[in-house]
């Protein structure tokens, strides 16, 4: 089973609603209680703590405040549901032992809240290979007055050792470099998309040649009264038939070559 990160974003606090019931009625019908664990990277190791049990068909919302006294202050908390408690210390990201589904995956509600509003999506995350890369297009920038736009790159890997890579933000039409930023593994890296010169008719393309991540596009009004959270899909999802992941490799190679600086 996957992990469920507690997100972070400017002016907001993260939370996760865990669900102990299958997302479909044809793969499995699991009626067992699950162990709730929180896992985070600290000091070159993965640390885990037991948070309680979740009975069959029940839900529980866990906020960043509930785990802030347990985890390292700068760490990304990863929640999980499993058949057993996880080891308190591990050299590699623990594998969750629990029934799995595939259509859709067993997911949780990942959310962000301000004092006035909240936003969320159904999601999960599995460890990326360290040799992975990222290509995503950003059509979600909002241009209304007083709106702030951010890219949140969500990454976890099996290794707890900290590493970083460079992100390039370009104009997809003119292939002009608009900005660079650093992304860190086992974290939710926040990058501002404002003041990069994009207009309403421009399409940002975001490239990272040394790390994979789930790209989330977060927008908020300055006072936090309106929030928006969107995510894109990997290039393979644009292919209906055939070898989807081979097609993704072709798409990535074309754009990586086109955007090479």
Secondary structure, DSSP 8 states (H G I E B T S, - for coil): --BEE---BTTBEEEEEEE-S-SSSSS------EEEEEEEEETTEEEEEEEEEE-TT-EEEEEHHHHTTTS-TTS--EEEEESS---SEESB-----S---BTTB--EEEEEE-SS-EEEEEE-B----TT--EEEEETT---STTEEEEEEEEE--SB-S--EEEEEEEETTT--EEEEEEEESSEEEEEE-TTS---TT--EEEEESS---EEEEEEEETTSS-EEEEE---GGGG--SS-HHHHHHHHHHHHHHHT--
